[in-house]
């Protein structure tokens, strides 16, 4: 699964709007940890990004693909820098938190014996 060109373009525009240049980023590829077996142990698919002017660091190993992790790491970095500049969390993060809160409330409100039926 690859990232669509539209999403890449949107991310590039967002990075430009925040003033993040590729020359300001330190990018390293390291071995991932956890699930994935031999594939993960042999390849450097985990992406480490550091934005030198702000000192914000991000490490991403959500996927087994290096290209996907590069995209996700840049998106997370943009979220963190936007939070630093504006003082509020991006809408995407707040939406995810609300969804998780709803799931937790729903699962805790079920009666204990309902799974057995």
N, C-alpha and C positions, 0 to 999 in steps of 0.2 A: 504494500500500500504506500503510495507516494503522496506528497503534499501537492495540492492543486496549484497551478500558476496564479490563480486569483488570490489565494490565501498568502502566497509568498509575496505578491505585489502589495497586498494590504499591510503585511508585516513590515515590509521595507518602507512604505509610506509612514507608518506609525513610528518606526525608528528614526526616520528623518525629522518628523514633527517633534520628537523628544530630543533631537540633537545628538543622537547616538550614531557615530561613524564606525565603520569596520576597522579603521586604523586605530581607534581607541580601545578595541577589544583584544584581549589576550585569550586565544583559543587553544585548548589542549584536548587531546583524545587519550583516554585512559581505559584500562580494563574495567568492565562492569563487575558487579557483585550480585550474588543471589541466584535466582532461577535462570535457567537457560542452558545449563550443562556445558559441554565441551565448546560449543559455539561461542558462548559468552567468555569463557576462559581464554580463548585463542585470539579473539579480535578486540580491538580498542573501540568499542561502540559508545562508551560513556563520554559525554561532552562536558568540559569544564570551561566556563566563560568568566572573564573578569573585566569589568568596565573600569579602566585605569583612572579616569578623572573622578569618579565617585567612590571607587573601591568596592562596588557591589559585585559579589561573586555568586555564580549559579553552577550547579552540577546536575546534569539530567541524564537519567538512564531508564526512561519510561518504556522505550521500545528497544528491540534488538537491532534496529537499523540506525546507522550513524547519521544518515541524512535526516531522518525523522527527529532524532534527538537534537540535532543542530537547530532545527526549526523550533522545537519545543523550548530549548534553552534560550533562544533569542526572545521568544514570546514571554517567558517567565522573567527574563532580564528587563524587558520593556515594562512589564507590570510592576516590578520592584522600583524601577527608576521613576515611573509615573507616580507611584505612591510616595516616593521621597519628595518629588517636586510639588505635587498637589496636596499631599497630606491626606488623601482619601484613597480607598482601594478601588480598583477598576470594577466596572459593573459586572464583568464576566465572573470574577472571583466572588463577588457578593451573591450572585445568582446561584452559584454552585454551593455556597454555604447554606443558603436558604433551602435548597433541595435536600441537602444532607440532614438539616434540622427536621424537615418534614418526615423524611424516612425514619429517623430515630423515634420521633413522636408516634408515628404509625405503628412501628414494630413494638414499642413499649406498651401500647394501648390494647394489644391483642390479649385475649384470655389465655391462660397457661395451657389448658387442655385442648386448644383449637387445632394444633398441628397434628395430633393423633387421629383425628376424625377423617 
